[in-house]
Amino acid sequence: MTTEGTAGAAGDKDAAAYFRAKLRFEIDVMDVAENLPAGGFVLVDTRRRASWEHGHIPGAVHMPTADIPSRAPALIPAGTDVVVYSWGPGCNGSTFAALAFAELGYPVKEMIGGIEYWTRNGLPVEKADGVSAGEPDRLGTAAHG
């Protein structure tokens, strides 16, 4: 990392503001896992049907991004906190979904890491034949920070 072209103290304030704002709209998989049983938010899987059927987070609602404007108002009461997820860091589907919910006026957060990091943490996944959890990925959980 080079320091050429940085704005010094002003840049540090800009960076702090950026990261503070970013944290307001993101939540990681472990925070979702810890808070999901208590409720307080609706977890929405924004992937297509085939991906949902391949495995999803127990308790999630399936609502592909394209369906959010037409289905969300009928299924999720206005003002309800929403957390969205898609496949993982290489997919921006949950970002588009978060935008769709925000445009409808919902308080929304994006679960960073998506279902990829959910499963890498050994958390439960639901399929047609039931709920199961795999072994946590040592690299993903050993020094999770």
TAGI-V644375 format. One line per field, one symbol per residue. psi: psi as a letter, one per 30 degrees, with the letter a starting at -180 (. if undefined). burial: I if it has 24 or more other C-alpha atoms within 12 Angstrom, else O. A space follows every 10 residues. Layout:
psi->???
burial->???
This chain:
psi->klgkglgbee eeeeeeeeee eeffglklee eeeefeefaf lkkkjgllee eeffklkkfl kjjkeffeee eefffjkkfk kkkllbdafg kgefeeeeee eeffgkkklk jkfafefeef gglkkklega klkakkjeef fehk.
burial->OOOOOOOOOO OOOOOOOOOO OOOOIIIIII OIIOOOOOOO IIIIIIIOOO OIOOIIIIII IIIIIOOIIO OIOOOIOOOO IIIIIIIIOO OOIIIIIIII IIOOOIIIII IIIIIIIIII IIIIIIOOOO OOOOOOOOOO OOOOO
